[in-house]
């Protein structure tokens, strides 16, 4: 599998979806290169495409259990994001998407310097699939612009 950094074109197949194992590999490669922004973009793209599919023409391996991304926070957000997309698409999600919550609250895409007021604002918009795992994010973070 070609997981060239900086591009997701290699992941485009007939269905144009990025499977959970492919997404984990892309995130792992980006994080290994020290590029968390790319990791965020690639996972966001995978989930946005799945949501846009509306649950139609989903390949059998879309929800195959992925290997670790190498980072517990990203493993948790990957699992929560695929669960979130499955719920939106009214698909059954596999058990690996139901990981235990993170020990500490984590703002997806944050830099660690956010105010409590801002975190409360994001928390009020966070879907339950993420909030139950101590991850703060908004639905709009998972769609293509």
N, C-alpha and C positions, 0 to 999 in steps of 0.2 A: 504494500500500500504506500502510495506516495503522499507524504504529509509535509510537503514543502512549506516552510514558514512563509507567512505573508500572503498566502493564497488559499482559497478554499475551492478553486476550480478543479483540483484533482479529485475532490470528493463528489463532484457532480456525476451522477449516474442517470439511468433512464428515469428514475423517479425524482431526481434532484434532491433527495433527502440525504441527510447525514446521520448515519446510525449512531447509537450510543457508544459503541466501541470506537468508531471513527472520531467522534467528538472528543472522547477521552484522550485518544492519541494526539489529536491536534492541540488540545489544551496542555497535555504533558510536554509536547515538543516546544510549545510557546513558553511555558513556565521554565523549562530547562534552559532556554535561551535568554531567560530573564525578562520576557516580554509579557507581563500580565495584561496589558491592554489588548494584545492580540488574542490571548487566551479568552478574554471576556467577549471580544467580537466573534470569535469562532463558535463559542458555545451559544451565544445569542443567535447567531445565524442558524445553527442546527435546530434550535427550539422554534425560532420564527418560521422556518420552513415547515416543520412538523405541524405547527398550529395552522399555518396557511393551507395545508393539505386537507384540513377538516376531517382527518381520519380516513381519507380515501386513498387507495392504492399504496398502502403501507407495506413495505417489504418485510418478509418474515424475520429478518435479522435486525430490524429497526430498534427493538428493545432488548437485544441480546446483552447479557451482563458485560459491562466493560471492565477492563483492567483499571487499576488506580491511575489517577492523574499525577500521583506523587505528592499531593497536597490534600490534607484532610478537608480543608474548607472547600476546595474545588470539587472533591469527591462528593461532598454533601450537596453543593449547589447543582452539580450535574444530576444527581439522583432526584433532587426536589424538582428540578426543571423538567426532566422527562416525565415525572409524575404529574406535574402541572399541565404539561402539554397533553398527556394521555387523558387527563380528566376533561380538559377543554374539548378534545376530539371524541369524547365518550368511548374511549378504548380501555381495556383492562391493562393495568400497569403491573409489571412483574415485581416480585418481592424485593429485588435489589434496590428499587426506588424508595423503599421505606427505611432508609438508614436512620440511626439514632441521631438526635439533635447534637449540634455543636455545643461544646461546653460554654462558650462565650458568644454573645450576640455579634454577628458579622454583617456589615453593610456591603452588599454586592457592589463592586466597583468603587467603593469608598477608599479614602486615603488614611483613615484612622483619626482624622482631626475634626470630624463632624460634631456639631453641637448636639446636646441632648434634645433641644427643640426640633432640630432637623430630623434626628433619628425618630422622634415621636411622630413627626409628619409622615415619614416614609413607612413607619410601622402601621399607621392607620390605613395605608393603601396596600400593604403586603398580603398577597394571597396566602391562605392557610397552609398550603403545601410547603411554603418557605418558612412562614412564621413558626410553625410547629417544629422546625429544625434550627431555630435561632438565626435565620437568614433574613435580612431586610432587603426587599426589592419591590419594584412596582410592576404591574402588568405591562406598562408601556416599555419596560426594559427588555421585554421578550418579543417585540415585534420589529419588523424591518421598517425603516423610515421611508 
